[in-house]
Amino acid sequence: MKIFLKQQRRMTIFPKLIIAFLLVVAPIYGIGLWMNQLGEESVREELSKSLKSRVDFYLNSLEVGNEQIRGLLQQYAIDKDIQHAAFISNTMSIGAWTETVQRIQDKLQQIKYSSLYIKTVSAHILTLKRTLSSDETISDTINPEYEAVASVSKLRGVGNYYWKDRLFMAIAYPGSDLPDMKETFALSIELNQEAMKQSLQNFSDYKNAGAMLVNPENGWVLGNQTDEGLSKVLSAYLKNRPEDSADEGYKQISAGNSSYFVAYKRSPTFGYYLIAYVPSAEMLGPIDKYRILLWLLSFVSLVFIVAYSYWLYQLIRKPLHRMITGFRKVEAGMMEPIPLPKSRDEFQYLFQRFNMMTNNLKVLIQEVYEQKLRAQTSELKQLQSQINPHFLYNTYFILYRLAKMHDNDSVIRFSQHLGEYFQYITRNGSDDVPLDAEIKHSRSYVEIQNIRFAKSRITVDFSELPEGCGYMRVPRLILQPFIENAYQYGLETKRRDGRIAVNMTEQDGRLLISVEDNGERLTNADLQLLEANLEKQRADMEYTGMLNVHRRLQIRFGAEYGVSVARSAMGGMKATLKLPMPQSSDKPAEPSPTLDAKGD
């Protein structure tokens, strides 16, 4: 029953309506999602191209500036004034020395103001152990900043240096071109990181976006302080990249709780990376809003589908539920009409046809019931008429023998029992009789058989009928055929010590009446065949004797009652009649009339 109810819940109309709506909406919704995805990918691609193009443009601008600075350093490395100051300063007069120093400082300032990215320009004259700077006059000692570019003498041309988070470009004279000649002076330029940082701040139009210069090899970073967490992540990423990977790229990186789109490219001059970054929320903010709106639309659509499906479900369910209730009542045997709905639709037509069907069923059931009663009554009459009359033939021969022997007492007693016997089986009226009348008839039959067989040859024992069972109505002639069967098939050839036991007991709410004998003629094959016949009860079977009784008991009381057979503990057959125990309400108001020898 639980499985049926579960299946019924699974097969309701409500989920089917929702599925139907979803099947209609799902393709449209899928196309919308696909279009949104295409738009998002297109925007991502355009933004990546824009970000990479800006990185290329800005880095190219830096490289052009760097090339100009390199050119100036190479140009002034062979300047005559600087060389004169380095080589022949001892032979100059005070005036010539002063003018030379002034001209050198003017040239250094020209270099400084040639680019916004130059902070200071210095000329470290090693022969004099002095430094000239664009910001200061000649010093008495070499400026400590020379330490940043001291190794430039080993290079040929311009070198790039990172020193105390500062960026320098330098060139030495004579450098590695004349290894036998000692270094005389070196020109160095410190790049203006503040100007570069200010330029990086104007790199992007997006909010919270920016750019930075990162050298992952020495940890040098030029950018905003707010970019510290991102710069560490980017430095680690660039440092751990495979060596054969490209020097530029585009990637989405997470730093903390934020996600960024990052474009980077490496500077071939200094080796640092120019990195531009834009928060994902800024680049894809409108798309995310569209996505949220799309999900909101999806939720609203789903709610609408469920609500509309529920409304349709209720519109169909109420009359359908009433119809199902009507069918269940019909299944239970209650042929009641259903009140017609107020709405004039298809359901009203169905209800009208349902009521017509119940009326027709009432008529058909009544007809079938009456026909079944008539058929059962006819079958009972037919079965009762099929009692085997071979016993009647023997009684006339016995009566003839007793009369011939002039045994008048036996003739009188035999005639009385025989009269009672015929009176019982030919009695008109009800087919049902009290059980005590059926037992009395069986005792009369036994008395007749006692006259036929000597008591020493066959004895019959009757047990007491359980209290309150005597008035129970049973079909006529249900016990005597089994006693007759014991005489005829079990004990007829037995010359002495034949025994028949009739026991009546109550068990599990049933009245069991068993007839068993100690005959020796019953084989296992015969017993199995009899059991099979009682089990099958084919329609074409001739119901006589034991099968007759079994059939009548089942018609009268139901399929759970009837006759069963087994091997008796005494050796013969044991036939058991299963009857329902009588209820107290079944007791008749007046005692049943007794049978006498005078007839009806």
PEPE-V347579 format. One record per residue. N is the residue number from 1. RES is the residue in one small letter. SS is DSSP state (2 for helix, 1 for strand, 0 for the rest). PSI is psi as a letter, one per 30 degrees, with the letter a starting at -180 (999 if undefined). NEAR is the number of other ideal C-beta (glycine too) atoms within 8 Angstrom. Layout:
{{N/RES/SS/PSI/NEAR} {N/RES/SS/PSI/NEAR}}
//
This chain:
{{1/m/0/e/4} {2/k/2/e/5} {3/i/2/e/6} {4/f/2/e/7} {5/l/2/e/8} {6/k/2/e/8} {7/q/2/e/8} {8/q/2/e/8} {9/r/2/e/7} {10/r/2/f/7} {11/m/0/g/5} {12/t/0/l/9} {13/i/2/e/9} {14/f/2/e/10} {15/p/2/e/8} {16/k/2/e/8} {17/l/2/e/11} {18/i/2/e/11} {19/i/2/e/8} {20/a/2/e/8} {21/f/2/e/11} {22/l/2/e/9} {23/l/2/e/7} {24/v/2/e/8} {25/v/2/e/10} {26/a/2/e/8} {27/p/2/e/7} {28/i/2/e/8} {29/y/2/e/10} {30/g/2/e/8} {31/i/2/e/8} {32/g/2/e/9} {33/l/2/e/9} {34/w/2/e/8} {35/m/2/e/8} {36/n/2/e/12} {37/q/2/e/8} {38/l/2/e/8} {39/g/2/e/10} {40/e/2/e/11} {41/e/2/e/8} {42/s/2/e/8} {43/v/2/e/11} {44/r/2/e/10} {45/e/2/e/8} {46/e/2/e/8} {47/l/2/e/11} {48/s/2/e/11} {49/k/2/e/8} {50/s/2/e/8} {51/l/2/e/13} {52/k/2/e/12} {53/s/2/e/8} {54/r/2/e/12} {55/v/2/e/16} {56/d/2/e/9} {57/f/2/e/8} {58/y/2/e/13} {59/l/2/e/11} {60/n/2/e/8} {61/s/2/e/8} {62/l/2/e/12} {63/e/2/e/11} {64/v/2/e/8} {65/g/2/e/10} {66/n/2/e/12} {67/e/2/e/9} {68/q/2/e/10} {69/i/2/e/15} {70/r/2/e/12} {71/g/2/e/8} {72/l/2/e/10} {73/l/2/e/14} {74/q/2/e/10} {75/q/2/e/8} {76/y/2/f/11} {77/a/0/f/11} {78/i/0/g/7} {79/d/0/k/10} {80/k/2/e/6} {81/d/2/e/10} {82/i/2/e/15} {83/q/2/e/12} {84/h/2/e/11} {85/a/2/e/15} {86/a/2/e/13} {87/f/2/e/8} {88/i/0/g/6} {89/s/2/f/12} {90/n/2/f/4} {91/t/2/f/4} {92/m/0/l/10} {93/s/0/l/5} {94/i/2/e/6} {95/g/2/e/6} {96/a/2/e/8} {97/w/2/e/11} {98/t/2/e/8} {99/e/2/e/8} {100/t/2/e/13} {101/v/2/e/12} {102/q/2/e/8} {103/r/2/e/9} {104/i/2/e/14} {105/q/2/e/13} {106/d/2/e/8} {107/k/2/e/11} {108/l/2/e/14} {109/q/2/e/10} {110/q/2/e/8} {111/i/2/e/14} {112/k/2/e/11} {113/y/2/g/7} {114/s/0/f/9} {115/s/0/k/8} {116/l/0/f/6} {117/y/0/g/10} {118/i/1/k/15} {119/k/1/e/9} {120/t/1/l/10} {121/v/1/k/14} {122/s/1/k/16} {123/a/1/j/13} {124/h/1/j/13} {125/i/1/j/14} {126/l/0/f/12} {127/t/0/f/9} {128/l/0/f/8} {129/k/0/h/7} {130/r/1/l/10} {131/t/1/k/14} {132/l/1/k/14} {133/s/1/l/14} {134/s/0/f/10} {135/d/0/f/4} {136/e/0/l/4} {137/t/0/a/7} {138/i/0/k/7} {139/s/0/l/11} {140/d/0/f/3} {141/t/0/l/7} {142/i/0/k/10} {143/n/0/k/10} {144/p/0/f/5} {145/e/0/f/12} {146/y/2/f/13} {147/e/2/e/7} {148/a/2/e/12} {149/v/2/g/16} {150/a/2/f/7} {151/s/2/g/8} {152/v/2/f/14} {153/s/2/f/10} {154/k/2/f/5} {155/l/0/l/11} {156/r/0/j/5} {157/g/0/a/8} {158/v/0/k/10} {159/g/1/l/11} {160/n/1/k/10} {161/y/1/k/12} {162/y/1/k/10} {163/w/1/j/9} {164/k/0/h/4} {165/d/0/g/4} {166/r/1/l/10} {167/l/1/k/11} {168/f/1/l/15} {169/m/1/k/15} {170/a/1/l/15} {171/i/1/k/14} {172/a/1/l/14} {173/y/1/k/14} {174/p/0/f/8} {175/g/2/a/13} {176/s/2/f/8} {177/d/2/e/6} {178/l/2/i/7} {179/p/0/f/5} {180/d/0/f/3} {181/m/0/k/7} {182/k/0/l/4} {183/e/0/k/11} {184/t/0/e/12} {185/f/1/l/15} {186/a/1/k/15} {187/l/1/k/16} {188/s/1/k/15} {189/i/1/k/14} {190/e/1/k/13} {191/l/1/k/12} {192/n/0/j/10} {193/q/2/f/10} {194/e/2/e/7} {195/a/2/e/10} {196/m/2/e/13} {197/k/2/e/11} {198/q/2/e/8} {199/s/2/e/10} {200/l/2/e/13} {201/q/2/f/8} {202/n/0/g/5} {203/f/0/e/11} {204/s/0/l/9} {205/d/0/f/3} {206/y/0/l/9} {207/k/0/k/5} {208/n/0/g/6} {209/a/0/l/12} {210/g/1/a/13} {211/a/1/l/13} {212/m/1/l/16} {213/l/1/k/14} {214/v/1/k/15} {215/n/1/j/13} {216/p/0/f/9} {217/e/0/e/6} {218/n/0/g/5} {219/g/0/g/7} {220/w/1/k/11} {221/v/1/k/10} {222/l/1/j/11} {223/g/0/a/12} {224/n/0/l/8} {225/q/2/f/4} {226/t/2/f/4} {227/d/2/g/11} {228/e/2/e/7} {229/g/2/e/8} {230/l/2/e/13} {231/s/2/e/12} {232/k/2/e/8} {233/v/2/e/11} {234/l/2/e/15} {235/s/2/e/12} {236/a/2/e/9} {237/y/2/e/10} {238/l/2/e/11} {239/k/2/e/8} {240/n/0/g/5} {241/r/0/l/7} {242/p/0/k/4} {243/e/0/f/4} {244/d/0/g/3} {245/s/0/l/7} {246/a/0/l/4} {247/d/0/g/5} {248/e/1/l/9} {249/g/1/a/7} {250/y/1/k/9} {251/k/1/l/8} {252/q/1/k/8} {253/i/1/k/12} {254/s/1/k/8} {255/a/1/j/9} {256/g/0/b/5} {257/n/0/g/2} {258/s/1/l/10} {259/s/1/k/9} {260/y/1/k/13} {261/f/1/k/14} {262/v/1/k/12} {263/a/1/k/15} {264/y/1/l/15} {265/k/1/k/12} {266/r/1/k/10} {267/s/0/k/13} {268/p/0/f/5} {269/t/0/e/9} {270/f/0/f/8} {271/g/0/f/9} {272/y/0/l/11} {273/y/1/k/12} {274/l/1/k/15} {275/i/1/k/13} {276/a/1/k/16} {277/y/1/k/16} {278/v/1/k/13} {279/p/1/k/14} {280/s/2/e/11} {281/a/2/e/9} {282/e/2/e/11} {283/m/2/e/12} {284/l/0/g/11} {285/g/2/e/8} {286/p/2/e/6} {287/i/2/e/11} {288/d/2/e/9} {289/k/2/e/8} {290/y/2/e/10} {291/r/2/e/10} {292/i/2/e/8} {293/l/2/e/8} {294/l/2/e/11} {295/w/2/e/8} {296/l/2/e/8} {297/l/2/e/8} {298/s/2/e/9} {299/f/2/e/8} {300/v/2/e/8} {301/s/2/e/10} {302/l/2/e/8} {303/v/2/e/8} {304/f/2/e/8} {305/i/2/e/12} {306/v/2/e/9} {307/a/2/e/8} {308/y/2/e/9} {309/s/2/e/12} {310/y/2/e/9} {311/w/2/e/8} {312/l/2/e/9} {313/y/2/e/12} {314/q/2/e/8} {315/l/2/e/7} {316/i/2/e/9} {317/r/2/e/10} {318/k/2/e/8} {319/p/2/e/11} {320/l/2/e/10} {321/h/2/e/8} {322/r/2/e/11} {323/m/2/e/13} {324/i/2/e/8} {325/t/2/e/9} {326/g/2/e/12} {327/f/2/e/8} {328/r/2/e/8} {329/k/2/e/10} {330/v/2/e/11} {331/e/2/e/6} {332/a/0/f/6} {333/g/0/g/5} {334/m/0/j/6} {335/m/0/i/10} {336/e/0/k/7} {337/p/0/l/7} {338/i/0/k/11} {339/p/0/k/5} {340/l/0/k/8} {341/p/0/l/10} {342/k/0/e/3} {343/s/0/k/6} {344/r/0/i/3} {345/d/0/a/7} {346/e/2/e/5} {347/f/2/e/11} {348/q/2/e/11} {349/y/2/e/8} {350/l/2/e/10} {351/f/2/e/15} {352/q/2/e/9} {353/r/2/e/8} {354/f/2/e/12} {355/n/2/e/11} {356/m/2/e/8} {357/m/2/e/8} {358/t/2/e/13} {359/n/2/e/10} {360/n/2/e/8} {361/l/2/e/10} {362/k/2/e/9} {363/v/2/e/8} {364/l/2/e/8} {365/i/2/e/9} {366/q/2/e/8} {367/e/2/e/8} {368/v/2/e/8} {369/y/2/e/8} {370/e/2/e/8} {371/q/2/e/8} {372/k/2/e/8} {373/l/2/e/8} {374/r/2/e/8} {375/a/2/e/8} {376/q/2/e/9} {377/t/2/e/9} {378/s/2/e/8} {379/e/2/e/10} {380/l/2/e/12} {381/k/2/e/9} {382/q/2/e/8} {383/l/2/e/11} {384/q/2/e/12} {385/s/0/f/6} {386/q/0/g/10} {387/i/0/k/10} {388/n/0/k/9} {389/p/0/g/6} {390/h/2/f/7} {391/f/2/e/8} {392/l/2/e/7} {393/y/2/e/8} {394/n/2/e/9} {395/t/2/e/11} {396/y/2/e/8} {397/f/2/e/8} {398/i/2/e/12} {399/l/2/e/12} {400/y/2/e/8} {401/r/2/e/8} {402/l/2/e/12} {403/a/2/e/8} {404/k/2/f/6} {405/m/0/f/6} {406/h/0/h/5} {407/d/0/i/7} {408/n/2/e/6} {409/d/2/e/6} {410/s/2/e/9} {411/v/2/e/11} {412/i/2/e/8} {413/r/2/e/10} {414/f/2/e/14} {415/s/2/e/9} {416/q/2/e/9} {417/h/2/e/12} {418/l/2/e/11} {419/g/2/e/10} {420/e/2/e/13} {421/y/2/e/12} {422/f/2/e/8} {423/q/2/e/12} {424/y/2/e/12} {425/i/2/f/10} {426/t/0/g/6} {427/r/0/k/9} {428/n/0/l/4} {429/g/0/b/3} {430/s/0/k/4} {431/d/0/f/8} {432/d/1/k/8} {433/v/1/l/11} {434/p/1/k/11} {435/l/2/e/14} {436/d/2/f/10} {437/a/2/e/12} {438/e/2/e/15} {439/i/2/e/11} {440/k/2/e/10} {441/h/2/e/16} {442/s/2/e/13} {443/r/2/e/9} {444/s/2/e/12} {445/y/2/e/12} {446/v/2/e/10} {447/e/2/e/10} {448/i/2/e/14} {449/q/2/f/11} {450/n/2/e/10} {451/i/2/e/11} {452/r/2/e/7} {453/f/0/k/9} {454/a/0/k/5} {455/k/0/f/7} {456/s/0/f/4} {457/r/0/e/10} {458/i/1/k/14} {459/t/1/k/7} {460/v/1/k/12} {461/d/1/k/8} {462/f/1/k/8} {463/s/0/l/9} {464/e/0/k/5} {465/l/0/k/10} {466/p/0/k/9} {467/e/0/k/4} {468/g/0/g/8} {469/c/0/f/13} {470/g/0/e/8} {471/y/0/f/14} {472/m/0/k/11} {473/r/1/k/8} {474/v/1/l/12} {475/p/1/k/13} {476/r/0/k/12} {477/l/0/h/12} {478/i/0/f/12} {479/l/0/e/14} {480/q/2/e/11} {481/p/2/e/14} {482/f/2/e/12} {483/i/2/e/15} {484/e/2/e/11} {485/n/2/e/14} {486/a/2/e/16} {487/y/2/e/12} {488/q/2/e/8} {489/y/2/f/9} {490/g/2/e/17} {491/l/2/g/13} {492/e/0/e/7} {493/t/0/f/5} {494/k/0/k/13} {495/r/0/f/4} {496/r/0/l/6} {497/d/0/h/6} {498/g/1/k/14} {499/r/1/k/11} {500/i/1/k/16} {501/a/1/k/12} {502/v/1/j/14} {503/n/1/k/9} {504/m/1/j/11} {505/t/1/l/9} {506/e/1/k/9} {507/q/1/k/6} {508/d/0/h/3} {509/g/0/g/6} {510/r/1/l/11} {511/l/1/j/14} {512/l/1/k/13} {513/i/1/j/11} {514/s/1/k/12} {515/v/1/j/14} {516/e/1/l/15} {517/d/1/l/15} {518/n/0/h/14} {519/g/0/l/14} {520/e/0/g/7} {521/r/0/f/7} {522/l/0/k/11} {523/t/0/l/6} {524/n/2/e/5} {525/a/2/e/6} {526/d/2/e/8} {527/l/2/e/13} {528/q/2/e/8} {529/l/2/e/8} {530/l/2/e/10} {531/e/2/e/9} {532/a/2/e/8} {533/n/2/e/10} {534/l/2/e/14} {535/e/2/e/6} {536/k/2/e/7} {537/q/0/i/9} {538/r/0/l/5} {539/a/0/f/3} {540/d/0/g/3} {541/m/0/k/9} {542/e/0/j/5} {543/y/0/j/9} {544/t/0/l/8} {545/g/2/b/8} {546/m/2/e/13} {547/l/2/e/13} {548/n/2/e/13} {549/v/2/e/15} {550/h/2/e/13} {551/r/2/e/13} {552/r/2/e/13} {553/l/2/e/16} {554/q/2/e/11} {555/i/2/e/8} {556/r/2/e/9} {557/f/2/f/9} {558/g/0/l/5} {559/a/0/f/5} {560/e/0/f/6} {561/y/0/l/12} {562/g/1/b/13} {563/v/1/k/12} {564/s/1/l/8} {565/v/1/l/12} {566/a/1/l/8} {567/r/1/k/7} {568/s/0/l/11} {569/a/0/f/5} {570/m/0/f/9} {571/g/0/f/8} {572/g/0/b/14} {573/m/1/k/16} {574/k/1/j/12} {575/a/1/k/13} {576/t/1/k/11} {577/l/1/k/14} {578/k/1/j/12} {579/l/1/l/14} {580/p/1/k/8} {581/m/0/k/9} {582/p/0/k/11} {583/q/0/l/5} {584/s/2/f/6} {585/s/2/f/4} {586/d/2/f/9} {587/k/0/k/7} {588/p/0/l/7} {589/a/0/e/2} {590/e/0/k/4} {591/p/0/k/5} {592/s/0/k/10} {593/p/0/k/4} {594/t/0/l/6} {595/l/0/k/10} {596/d/0/l/6} {597/a/0/g/7} {598/k/0/f/3} {599/g/0/l/6} {600/d/0/999/4}}
//
